[in-house]
Amino acid sequence: MTPTAPAPISVLLVGDDDDDAALLQVQLADAPVVLRRARSVDEALGALDVDCVLLDLPATGTEDLSGLLWLLRQPGTHAVVVRTTQADPELGLRVIAAGAQDLLVKGEMGGATLYRVLRYAVQRRQAEVQERELYRAQVRDYEASRLERALLPSPLVGDGSMEVLVGYRAGRDGLLGGDFYDVVERADGSIAAVVGDVAGHGPDEAALGATLRTAWRTAMLADLPPARVLDVVEQILAAERGRPEIFATAVMVVVSPDRASLDLYLCGHPTPFALGRETHPLPSDLRGRALGIPALGGWRPQQVELGESWRVVLFTDGMLETTIDGTDQRLGEEGLAELMAGQVRAEQARHRVDGDPATIVDRIMEAVSLRHGGNLVDDTAIVVLGWDPLR
């Protein structure tokens, strides 16, 4: 089998010596090299879309490496090889330390050797770029993992009779956003849950969401009154947000120790649903403002009677605002309620196959994605709390 010829490499010579440029052209005439020319570093600007830059240092003034440093600061993946007329080991160390791939002395090698040096420099540079990208990916994965642990906690509930299900699905880009949730059991036996959404998307919003979630859990476990907990979370939001216009919506419920009722706090957030075969929103007469909004008024609880057996679902607005079937029409409150009710009816008809790990939360999130026609654009958090004395 005939070996495949190597792909040509593109080289930009930066130097003002015409005779030297002509000699270099002759030396590389038989090598797979596309040689370009720029007389100065300034002229090289805009011509750096090459595999390698071959920079000539002047015969005098080799102490000045400003041209090399300028080239190394430019965006791109090109290698940089320096040529000089002086065989100075100290200069070589300085050039390599600055970031160049190699230093050549003019006249010390023929065309074949020169070509190999240039190709090896390109390969080293590509390896450096790949290693850097791998490191960046590892850092991103590490930071995403840290945010995930902060945003997606394990519920801290000791009452095994309570149904506590949580779920989170990142948006289409796969990155965590500013949605968060948490569930804890308080000292008096009540169960508190929160779902929140920091306005905006990106790592800053995700970090802020993680901070607010941690503040909420800390305040709850410190046994502060629920309304005071929201005050604390808002104070943390004001202190930690990067811009004064950043706000967060949230919904919080506190289920009474006897599990017969809950207090509902709405902070500019969608109303939770009573989840069942006929799913519908909970009463929401006492709506409060979003956290971080400079307006008067706080948050008053609305007591909701639950009955002997019940399920409540809290969710972020990504579920309501998702478009359906590739159109601009949004799912909305009625559409989401009917979709959830359908999943409850299907669950009851199925009686859950033994060993099937999918929960009602999993099935609801999957059904919303299917109704949308793919992964949701916005990230989504969901919490289901349930109580059945016969369970």
C-alpha positions in Angstrom: 0.0 0.0 0.0 1.4 3.4 -1.0 1.8 5.6 2.1 -0.4 8.7 2.1 1.5 11.9 1.4 1.4 14.4 4.3 -0.9 17.4 4.0 0.9 20.6 3.1 1.5 23.0 5.9 1.1 26.8 5.5 4.0 29.0 6.7 4.1 32.7 7.0 7.6 34.2 6.8 7.9 37.5 8.7 11.1 39.3 7.7 12.4 42.1 5.4 15.4 40.3 3.9 14.5 39.7 0.3 17.5 37.5 -0.4 16.9 35.4 2.6 13.2 35.0 1.6 14.3 33.8 -1.9 16.7 31.3 -0.4 14.1 29.9 1.9 11.7 29.5 -1.1 14.4 27.5 -2.9 15.1 25.4 0.2 11.4 24.4 0.7 10.6 24.1 -3.0 10.4 20.3 -2.8 8.6 20.2 0.6 4.8 20.2 1.0 4.8 23.8 2.3 2.8 26.8 1.2 5.0 29.7 1.9 3.6 33.3 2.4 5.5 36.5 3.1 5.1 39.5 5.4 7.8 42.1 5.7 7.0 43.1 9.2 5.0 42.1 12.2 2.4 44.8 11.5 2.0 43.5 7.9 1.5 40.0 9.4 -1.7 41.1 11.1 -4.6 39.6 9.2 -2.4 36.9 7.6 -2.1 34.7 10.7 -4.5 32.0 9.4 -1.5 29.7 8.9 -0.1 26.6 10.5 3.2 28.2 11.4 4.8 31.7 11.6 8.5 31.8 10.8 9.7 35.0 12.5 13.1 36.5 11.6 14.9 38.4 14.3 17.1 41.2 13.0 20.9 40.7 13.0 21.1 43.4 15.6 18.8 44.0 18.5 18.0 40.4 19.3 17.3 41.4 22.8 14.0 42.9 21.7 11.4 40.2 21.6 8.4 42.5 21.4 7.5 41.2 17.9 7.5 37.6 19.1 5.4 38.5 22.2 3.0 40.3 20.0 2.6 37.3 17.7 2.1 35.0 20.7 -0.7 37.2 22.0 -2.7 37.0 18.8 -5.7 34.6 18.6 -5.2 31.4 16.6 -3.6 28.0 16.8 -0.5 28.8 14.7 2.9 27.7 15.8 5.7 30.3 16.1 9.3 29.4 15.1 12.0 32.1 15.4 15.1 32.4 13.1 18.2 34.3 13.9 21.8 34.6 12.6 23.3 34.2 16.1 23.9 30.8 17.7 23.2 32.1 21.2 21.9 29.4 23.7 20.7 32.1 26.1 18.6 33.6 23.3 17.2 30.2 22.6 16.1 29.8 26.2 14.4 33.2 26.3 12.6 32.5 23.0 11.3 29.1 24.2 10.4 30.5 27.6 8.3 33.3 25.9 6.2 30.6 24.2 7.8 29.9 20.8 8.0 26.3 19.6 11.6 26.5 18.4 14.6 28.7 17.5 16.6 28.1 14.3 20.0 29.5 13.2 20.0 30.5 9.6 22.3 28.5 7.3 22.6 25.5 9.7 20.2 23.2 8.0 19.0 22.2 4.6 15.5 22.1 3.2 14.5 18.6 4.3 15.6 19.3 7.9 14.0 22.7 7.9 10.7 21.2 6.8 10.8 18.5 9.6 11.5 21.3 12.2 8.5 23.2 10.9 6.2 20.2 10.9 7.3 19.1 14.4 6.6 22.7 15.6 3.1 22.6 14.1 2.5 19.2 15.8 3.7 20.4 19.1 1.5 23.5 18.9 -1.5 21.4 18.0 -0.8 19.1 21.0 -0.6 22.2 23.2 -3.9 23.5 22.0 -5.5 20.1 22.5 -4.1 19.8 26.0 -5.3 23.3 26.8 -8.8 22.5 25.5 -8.9 19.3 27.5 -7.9 21.2 30.6 -10.6 23.8 30.0 -13.2 21.0 29.5 -12.0 19.4 32.7 -12.4 22.7 34.6 -15.9 23.2 33.1 -16.9 19.7 34.1 -15.5 20.3 37.6 -17.4 23.6 38.0 -20.5 22.1 36.6 -20.2 19.2 39.1 -19.8 21.7 41.9 -22.8 23.7 40.8 -24.8 20.5 40.3 -24.1 19.5 43.9 -25.2 22.9 45.1 -28.2 23.3 42.9 -29.5 19.7 43.0 -29.3 18.6 46.6 -30.7 15.5 48.2 -33.9 16.2 50.1 -33.3 16.3 53.9 -36.5 14.6 55.0 -36.7 12.0 57.8 -40.4 11.1 57.5 -40.4 8.0 55.3 -44.2 8.2 55.0 -43.9 11.4 52.9 -43.5 11.1 49.1 -40.7 13.4 48.1 -39.6 13.4 44.5 -37.4 16.0 42.8 -36.1 16.4 39.2 -34.0 18.8 37.2 -33.3 18.9 33.5 -30.8 21.3 31.9 -31.8 23.3 28.9 -30.8 22.6 25.3 -27.2 23.7 25.7 -26.8 21.1 28.5 -25.5 23.6 31.0 -27.0 24.2 34.4 -29.0 27.4 34.7 -30.4 29.5 37.6 -33.2 27.1 38.5 -33.0 25.5 41.9 -35.0 23.4 44.4 -34.8 22.0 47.9 -36.8 20.1 50.5 -36.1 19.9 54.2 -37.9 18.7 57.4 -38.0 21.3 60.1 -37.6 20.7 63.9 -41.4 20.8 64.4 -42.0 18.0 61.9 -43.2 20.3 59.1 -41.9 19.8 55.6 -40.6 22.9 53.7 -40.0 22.9 49.9 -38.8 25.6 47.5 -38.4 25.9 43.8 -36.8 29.1 42.4 -35.5 30.6 39.2 -32.8 33.3 38.9 -33.6 35.6 35.9 -31.1 35.0 33.1 -29.0 32.1 31.9 -25.4 31.2 32.3 -22.8 30.3 34.9 -23.3 33.5 37.0 -27.0 32.8 37.3 -26.3 29.2 38.2 -23.8 30.2 40.9 -26.3 32.7 42.3 -29.1 30.1 42.3 -26.8 27.7 44.2 -26.1 30.4 46.7 -29.8 31.2 47.2 -30.6 27.5 47.6 -27.9 27.1 50.3 -29.1 30.3 52.1 -32.7 28.9 52.0 -31.7 25.6 53.5 -29.5 27.2 56.2 -32.3 29.5 57.3 -34.9 26.7 57.3 -32.7 24.4 59.4 -32.0 27.4 61.7 -35.8 27.3 62.4 -36.4 30.8 61.3 -40.1 31.7 60.6 -40.8 30.9 56.9 -41.5 34.6 56.0 -38.2 35.5 57.6 -36.5 32.8 55.5 -37.6 34.7 52.4 -36.2 37.9 53.8 -32.8 36.3 54.3 -32.8 34.8 50.8 -33.6 38.2 49.4 -30.8 39.9 51.4 -28.3 37.3 50.0 -29.6 37.9 46.5 -29.0 41.7 46.8 -25.5 41.1 48.2 -24.4 38.5 45.7 -26.0 39.5 42.4 -23.7 41.0 39.8 -26.1 43.6 38.6 -28.9 45.4 40.5 -31.6 44.4 37.9 -31.1 40.7 38.6 -34.1 39.1 40.5 -35.4 35.7 41.3 -38.8 34.2 41.5 -39.7 31.4 44.0 -42.5 29.4 45.4 -42.3 27.9 48.9 -44.6 25.6 50.7 -44.6 24.5 54.3 -46.6 21.4 55.0 -48.0 21.2 58.5 -46.8 18.5 60.8 -50.2 16.7 60.6 -49.9 16.8 56.8 -53.5 18.2 56.5 -52.6 21.6 55.2 -49.8 23.8 53.8 -48.8 27.4 53.8 -48.1 28.7 50.3 -45.8 31.6 49.6 -45.7 32.9 46.0 -42.8 35.2 45.1 -43.6 36.1 41.5 -43.6 32.4 40.6 -46.1 30.1 38.9 -48.6 28.5 41.2 -48.1 24.9 42.2 -50.7 22.3 41.1 -52.7 19.8 43.1 -51.5 16.7 41.2 -54.1 14.0 40.4 -56.4 12.6 37.8 -57.9 16.1 37.6 -54.8 18.3 38.2 -55.5 22.0 38.9 -53.6 25.0 40.4 -53.7 25.6 44.2 -55.5 28.7 45.4 -53.3 31.8 44.8 -55.0 34.9 46.1 -52.0 36.1 48.1 -49.4 36.6 45.5 -46.2 38.4 46.4 -43.5 40.1 44.5 -40.3 38.5 43.1 -37.2 38.5 45.2 -34.9 41.4 44.5 -37.6 43.7 43.0 -37.5 47.2 44.5 -41.2 47.4 45.4 -43.2 47.6 48.6 -44.8 44.5 50.1 -43.5 41.2 51.4 -44.9 37.7 51.3 -48.0 36.5 53.1 -48.8 32.8 53.4 -52.0 31.3 52.0 -53.2 28.3 53.9 -54.4 25.5 51.7 -56.3 22.5 53.1 -55.1 19.3 51.6 -57.4 16.5 52.7 -56.4 13.0 53.8 -54.5 12.0 50.7 -52.8 14.4 48.3 -50.0 15.3 46.0 -48.6 18.8 45.2 -46.2 19.6 42.4 -43.9 22.7 42.3 -42.1 23.7 39.1 -40.2 26.4 37.3 -41.7 28.5 34.5 -39.7 26.5 31.9 -42.5 24.0 31.8 -45.2 26.6 31.3 -43.4 28.6 28.7 -42.2 25.7 26.5 -43.5 25.8 23.0 -45.4 22.8 21.6 -45.0 20.8 18.4 -42.5 23.2 16.8 -44.9 26.2 16.9 -44.9 29.5 18.8 -47.8 28.3 20.9 -46.9 27.8 24.6 -48.0 24.9 26.7 -49.4 27.2 29.4 -51.1 26.4 32.6 -54.1 24.5 31.2 -51.9 22.5 28.9 -49.4 21.6 31.6 -52.2 20.6 34.0 -53.8 18.3 31.5 -50.4 16.8 30.6 -49.6 16.1 34.3 -53.1 14.6 34.9 -52.6 12.3 31.9 -49.4 11.0 33.4 -51.1 10.4 36.8 -53.9 8.5 35.0 -51.3 6.5 33.1 -49.4 5.8 36.4 -52.5 4.5 38.1 -53.4 2.3 35.2 -49.9 0.9 35.0 -49.6 0.3 38.8 -45.8 0.9 38.1 -43.9 -2.1 36.8 -41.7 -3.6 39.4 -38.1 -2.5 39.0 -39.1 0.4 36.7 -37.0 3.3 38.2 -39.1 6.0 36.4 -41.1 8.2 38.8 -44.0 10.5 38.1 -41.5 13.4 38.0 -39.5 11.6 35.3 -42.6 10.9 33.3 -43.9 14.4 33.5 -40.5 15.9 32.4 -40.3 13.4 29.5 -43.9 14.1 28.5 -43.2 17.9 28.4 -40.1 17.3 26.3 -42.1 15.1 23.9 -44.8 17.7 23.6 -42.2 20.3 22.8 -40.6 18.1 20.2 -37.1 17.8 21.8 -35.0 19.0 24.7 -36.4 22.1 26.3 -34.7 25.4 25.7 -34.9 26.5 29.3 -33.7 24.5 32.3 -36.5 23.1 34.5 -36.8 22.1 38.2 -39.7 20.2 39.7 -40.7 18.9 43.2 -43.5 16.6 44.1 -44.7 16.2 47.7 -47.3 13.6 48.5 -49.1 12.1 51.5 -51.2 9.0 51.7 -51.9 7.5 55.2 -52.5 4.1 53.6 -49.1 4.0 51.9 
